[in-house]
């Protein structure tokens, strides 16, 4: 299908995306107070055709955030609450018999543009993997029949870092499907005062549509076309290689504190995320600073520290910052 969105040049399109991004932040900021970094990384993941894993304690407006983003982007939104008894059919849909005794497929909540997979680690691996096929292939398979998902398609999965009893942590191979691991922290004192003022009155904030699905798809392709210098790509790949213990580029620090390093998908995501970060920042091509800006969120869930690092209180972020 040919896009109806046209610009005189990619430079003109990049300027348009930068302007739209600032409009999106303003609209989202009407409802979601603070959390600028979280909003930035969620929008970066959407424009980069990636998915994000969000970790934060309950009550930090994760549902409100993603619902507001969906409104500003004029996209369909589904929230799926993951529980231990959730079945794959509860996400994907199932075949049911109609009045004429014929089977028909009833679509599940996965058939939306934006999915909030709330507390994804509360459901067993079988149900988790049903979501992950859709993330990777943009389709679902039911009774040997394939059903394509409408694009754009974005999954924001959340994990509660406090309660670990009765949870099923995502395996490393499944974590690798997520472009970013975003940590959502408590709001600052000033932000929390503003949140309380805004949510305890009778005023309802209206979020205006900033762009639609066709524009998003256009800008996703634009991000892929953004030029990048060889030395920036090489920096990204070297950084990923440095996370792998006993590899040719690993130093003593990695060998001492890391069990497993990041795979090739990390290098790809670093480059794509840096391209998007550059455009959203008003630049036309990423540099090494753009790689550094996205590195922690891309690598945090792909590097596994060893027992020695845990015993010495060295975090994954400490390791990544040391390698940077």
Beta strands, then each sheet from edge to edge (+ up, - down):
strand 1: 52-55
strand 2: 77-81
strand 3: 93-97
strand 4: 103-107
strand 5: 114-118
strand 6: 139-142
strand 7: 145-148
strand 8: 154-159
strand 9: 180-183
strand 10: 258-260
strand 11: 304-305
sheet 1: 2+ 5+ 8+ 1+ 9+
sheet 2: 3+ 4-
sheet 3: 6+ 7-
sheet 4: 10+ 11-
end
